[in-house]
Amino acid sequence: MSHNFLCPQCRNYLNVGENIIFSTRNKSGKEGIIMLHPQLGDYTIIKHPTFEISKGDLVDFFCPYCNKKLISERNANLAKVLMLDEKNVEYEIHFSRIAGQHSTYKIIGESVEIFGEDASAYFDFLNRGLL
């Protein structure tokens, strides 16, 4: 894998093999592990079948090491992690915490790369320079 994903708090690696690993909590307070595909724009998730998440639910993401909430300071509906590319350039990755909403933002300085068919949900923040 050419990209590594880090917790912005403790800076431990979140990716294992072909997945990014998160501790999560669903809207009813039940906790579970979710694995996301590391390719930005690929919204494949792996979770235990008994861990229920319905489309539209707001999911809390946590670092599996330090247990800090991975919430974006730019918008409460987004989670935030860091990504190191193959040249060790560090990016902020913000992605929707709303189940089924496909919106991801790769940010470095003033440059923003957008992924997902629902990315327009946060265009107001982009236009105002808040995201």
C-alpha positions in Angstrom: 0.0 0.0 0.0 1.4 3.4 -1.0 -0.7 5.4 1.4 -0.7 5.3 5.2 -3.5 6.6 7.4 -2.9 8.1 10.8 -4.9 9.2 13.8 -4.6 13.0 14.0 -4.3 12.7 17.8 -1.8 9.9 18.6 -0.4 9.5 15.0 -0.6 5.7 15.1 -1.3 3.9 11.9 -4.9 3.1 11.2 -4.4 0.9 8.1 -3.9 -2.8 8.2 -3.5 -4.8 5.0 -6.1 -3.5 2.6 -8.3 -1.7 5.1 -8.4 1.3 7.4 -9.6 0.2 10.9 -11.9 2.3 13.1 -13.7 1.8 16.4 -17.2 3.1 15.9 -20.5 3.8 17.7 -23.9 3.7 16.0 -26.9 5.9 16.8 -28.2 3.5 19.5 -24.8 3.6 21.3 -23.6 0.1 20.2 -19.9 -0.1 19.4 -18.3 -2.0 16.6 -15.3 -2.2 14.3 -15.6 -0.8 10.7 -13.0 -1.3 8.0 -13.0 1.2 5.1 -11.3 0.8 1.8 -8.2 3.0 1.6 -8.8 4.2 -2.0 -10.4 7.6 -1.7 -13.8 7.5 -3.4 -14.2 3.7 -2.8 -17.0 3.5 -0.2 -16.7 -0.2 0.5 -17.1 -1.0 4.2 -16.6 -4.2 6.1 -18.4 -4.7 9.5 -19.9 -7.5 11.5 -23.4 -8.3 10.2 -24.9 -7.8 13.7 -23.5 -4.2 14.0 -26.4 -2.3 12.6 -26.0 1.0 10.7 -28.8 2.4 8.6 -28.5 4.8 5.7 -28.6 8.3 7.1 -27.4 7.4 10.6 -24.6 9.6 12.1 -21.7 7.3 13.1 -19.0 8.2 15.6 -15.5 7.2 14.5 -12.7 6.6 17.1 -9.0 5.8 16.9 -8.6 2.1 17.9 -5.4 3.1 19.8 -6.1 6.2 21.8 -9.9 6.0 21.6 -10.1 9.8 20.7 -13.1 10.8 18.6 -12.0 11.4 15.0 -14.3 14.4 14.3 -13.4 17.2 11.9 -13.0 20.6 13.3 -14.3 21.9 10.0 -17.8 20.3 10.1 -19.4 18.1 12.8 -20.8 15.7 10.1 -17.3 14.8 9.0 -14.6 12.6 10.5 -10.9 13.4 10.1 -7.8 11.3 9.6 -4.4 12.1 8.2 -2.9 10.4 5.1 0.7 10.1 4.1 1.3 9.5 0.4 4.2 7.5 -1.0 6.5 10.6 -0.7 5.4 11.1 2.9 3.4 14.2 2.1 0.7 14.6 4.7 -2.9 15.4 3.8 -6.0 15.9 5.9 -8.8 13.5 4.9 -12.3 14.5 5.9 -15.2 12.1 5.2 -18.8 12.0 5.9 -19.9 10.4 9.2 -23.4 10.0 7.7 -24.0 6.3 6.6 -24.5 6.1 2.9 -23.4 9.7 2.2 -20.4 9.5 -0.2 -18.3 12.6 0.4 -14.6 12.8 1.0 -12.1 15.7 0.9 -8.3 15.5 0.6 -6.8 18.7 1.8 -3.3 20.1 1.9 -3.0 23.9 2.5 -5.5 25.7 0.2 -5.8 22.7 -2.2 -8.8 20.4 -1.9 -9.5 17.3 -3.9 -13.1 16.1 -3.8 -14.5 12.5 -4.0 -18.0 11.0 -4.0 -21.3 11.7 -5.5 -22.6 13.5 -2.4 -19.6 15.8 -2.0 -21.8 18.8 -3.0 -23.4 18.5 0.5 -20.4 20.4 1.8 -19.8 22.9 -1.1 -20.9 25.8 1.1 -17.9 25.1 3.4 -15.6 24.9 0.4 -16.9 28.1 -1.1 -16.5 30.0 2.2 -13.0 28.6 2.7 -14.1 26.6 5.8 -13.4 23.2 4.4 
